[in-house]
Amino acid sequence: MKIFTFIIMFVCISGTFWSMWLRSEIKSEETKIRILDKKINKIEKEIELAEVEWSYITQAKNIELMNNKFLKLEPIPIVDLENYKGKLFLVSKNEN
């Protein structure tokens, strides 16, 4: 009977310590998950901001303004573009 009581007490005490250890592990993992969630939310906000900025920058009027301010490129006449396409086709055909 004494051995049985000792075994029961040992199982109860070790179970208590195990559950306390497990609870602390779960809390540390939950903390890690919260930190990762905050990082993910921050990155998602940065991506959303980048997409908004990109859509603003790539609007036709803004591209034209940047071109006029920095590059000063001229449009290619349609006639020249057709000749240019033909030359590209011939070059790529000869390379193959």
N, C-alpha and C positions, 0 to 999 in steps of 0.2 A: 504494500500500500504506500509506503514511503517513497519507493522508487517511482511509482505512478504519479504521486503528487509532485515529486521533483521534476518529472518529465513535463507535466502539465504547466508548472510554473516556468520552466525553461522555455517552453513553446510560447507562452503568453508574453514573457519578457522580451524574447527575441522578436516576436511578432510586433510588439510595440516599437522597438528600436527600428525594425525594418520599415514600418509604416511611417515613422518620423523621417527616416532617411529618404523614403520614396516621396513624401510630401515636399521636402526641401528640393529634391531633384526636379519635381514637377514645377515648383515655383521658379526655379532658375531657368527652366526651359520656356516657361510662359514669359519670363522677362526677355529672353532672347527673341522670342516670337514678336513681342511688342516692339522691340528695337528694330527688327527687320521690317515690320509693318510700317513703322515711321519712315524708314529709309525708302521703302517702296512708294509710299505716298509722296514723299519729297521728289523722287525721280519721276513719278507720273505727272506731278505738277510742272516740273521742268520740261518734260516732253510736250505737255499741252501748251506751255508758253512758247516753246520753240516752234510748234506747229502753227500757232497763231502768228508769230513773227514771220515765219516762212510764207504763210498765205498772204500776209500784208506786203512783204517785200516782192513777191512774185506777181503781184497785180500788174497788169499791163501799163497803167499810168505810172507806177513807181519804177518799173524797169525803164520806161522811157525817160523819166526824170534822172535816174542814175546814169543812163547812157549819155544824156546831154551834159550832165555835170562832170563825169569822170572820163568816159571813153570817147565820146563824140564819133560813134560809128555811123556810117551811112547805110541805108538799105540797099540791097543788091537788086538791080533791075531784073524783071522777070525774064527777059530775053537772055541775059547773061546767066541766070540761074539754070535755065533749060540747057544751055550749052555746057555749063559746069556739070550738070547731072550726066549728060551724055559722055563727057570725058571720064567721069568716075566709073561709069559702067564699062567703058572700053578698057580702062586701066585694070579694073578688078577682073575682067574677062581674060585679059592677057596674062595676068599673074597665075590664074588657075591653070 
